[in-house]
Amino acid sequence: MNTATVTQLKKELNNIDRIDLINIILRFSKFKKENKELLTYLLFESANEQEYIQDIKIEMDEAFKVINTTSYFYIKKSVRKILKSVKTYIRYSNVKETEIELLLYFCKKLRRMKPSVTKNQQLLNIFTRELKNIEKKTSTLHEDLQHDYTHLLENLKS
């Protein structure tokens, strides 16, 4: 089976009536958890982006609280898991300001974590990689937002 292009799918979806389209979307949402999460975001969360960001921050707080800090191995594993879920939420939103805010919050939580991330090279690499990612994304924003986020970024670096 050859997979259709996005353009072909768009043309075909324009020709389908409303009830069939609803059935297709519902069937599509049954296959993967991510599909259902994206559909939930689009239908319920996208109208209030700030509330969406707050919910993710609360989820991050909970995830950082339950990290097993007995070994850096467990810390790295948990941090990677948290970052993976944050990046998934960022993909759903597809708003640059949301991405920067969530990554800044992630880095802030990582920076404040005990034991310190500076004592482990892999955790430090994750931290610096995300800071560079934030810098890169910030450069594409409006000047006022760039200034605000750059100030927050500089606070994290020091």
C-alpha positions in Angstrom: 0.0 0.0 0.0 1.3 3.4 -1.0 0.9 6.2 1.6 -0.9 9.3 0.2 0.7 12.7 0.5 -0.7 15.4 2.7 -2.0 17.2 -0.3 -3.9 14.1 -1.5 -5.3 13.6 1.9 -6.4 17.2 2.1 -8.2 17.0 -1.2 -9.9 13.7 -0.3 -11.0 15.0 3.2 -12.6 18.1 1.5 -14.8 15.7 -0.5 -16.1 13.7 2.5 -19.3 14.7 4.2 -19.4 15.7 7.9 -20.7 12.4 9.5 -18.1 10.3 7.6 -15.4 12.8 8.6 -16.4 12.4 12.3 -16.3 8.6 12.0 -12.8 8.7 10.4 -11.5 11.0 13.1 -12.9 8.7 15.9 -11.5 5.7 14.2 -8.1 7.4 13.9 -8.2 8.3 17.6 -8.5 4.6 18.6 -5.1 3.6 17.2 -2.6 5.4 19.3 -2.6 7.2 22.5 -0.8 10.2 20.9 -3.6 10.6 18.3 -6.2 10.8 21.1 -4.0 13.2 23.1 -3.6 15.5 20.0 -7.3 15.4 19.3 -8.0 16.3 23.0 -5.6 19.2 22.7 -7.1 20.5 19.5 -10.7 20.2 20.7 -10.4 21.3 24.4 -7.0 22.8 25.2 -6.0 24.9 22.2 -8.5 27.7 23.1 -6.7 28.5 26.3 -2.9 28.1 25.8 -2.0 29.6 29.2 -4.1 27.0 31.0 -2.5 24.3 28.9 1.0 25.5 29.9 0.0 25.6 33.5 -1.3 22.0 33.4 2.0 20.8 31.9 4.0 22.7 34.5 2.0 21.0 37.2 2.6 17.6 35.6 6.3 18.4 35.4 6.4 19.4 39.1 4.8 16.0 40.0 7.3 14.1 37.8 10.3 15.9 39.3 9.0 15.1 42.8 9.0 11.4 42.3 12.5 11.1 40.8 14.6 8.5 42.5 17.7 10.4 43.5 19.7 7.5 44.9 21.7 7.2 41.7 22.5 9.4 38.7 21.4 6.5 36.5 17.8 6.8 37.8 17.9 10.5 37.7 19.0 10.5 34.0 16.3 8.0 33.1 13.6 10.1 34.8 14.8 13.4 33.3 14.8 12.0 29.8 11.3 10.6 30.3 10.1 14.0 31.5 11.7 15.8 28.6 10.2 13.3 26.1 6.7 14.0 27.4 7.3 17.8 27.4 8.5 17.6 23.8 5.4 15.6 22.9 3.2 18.3 24.5 5.1 21.0 22.6 4.5 19.2 19.3 0.8 19.2 20.0 0.7 22.9 20.6 3.1 24.0 17.8 3.3 27.5 19.3 6.9 28.8 19.8 6.1 30.8 22.9 4.6 27.7 24.6 7.7 25.7 23.6 10.1 28.2 25.0 8.1 28.6 28.2 7.9 24.9 28.8 11.6 24.3 28.1 12.6 27.2 30.3 10.5 25.7 33.1 12.1 22.3 32.5 15.6 23.7 32.7 14.7 25.7 35.8 13.4 22.5 37.5 16.5 20.6 36.4 18.8 23.3 37.6 17.2 23.4 41.1 17.2 19.6 41.4 19.2 18.0 44.2 21.8 16.4 43.7 23.1 19.0 41.3 23.1 18.3 37.5 26.5 19.9 37.3 28.0 16.8 39.0 27.0 14.5 36.1 28.1 15.1 32.6 25.2 13.5 30.8 22.6 15.6 32.8 24.7 18.7 32.2 24.7 17.9 28.5 20.9 17.6 28.5 20.7 20.9 30.4 23.0 22.8 28.0 21.4 21.2 24.9 18.0 22.5 25.9 19.5 26.0 26.7 20.9 26.1 23.2 17.6 25.0 21.8 15.8 27.8 23.7 18.3 30.3 22.4 17.7 29.2 18.9 13.9 29.3 19.2 14.0 32.7 20.9 15.9 34.3 18.0 12.9 33.7 15.8 10.4 35.6 18.0 9.4 39.2 18.1 12.0 41.6 19.7 10.0 42.2 22.9 9.5 38.5 23.5 13.2 37.9 22.6 14.2 40.4 25.3 11.9 38.8 28.0 13.0 35.2 27.2 16.7 36.1 26.9 16.5 37.7 30.3 15.0 34.5 31.8 17.6 32.4 29.9 20.5 34.5 31.3 19.1 33.9 34.8 19.2 30.2 34.2 22.8 30.2 32.9 24.1 32.1 36.0 
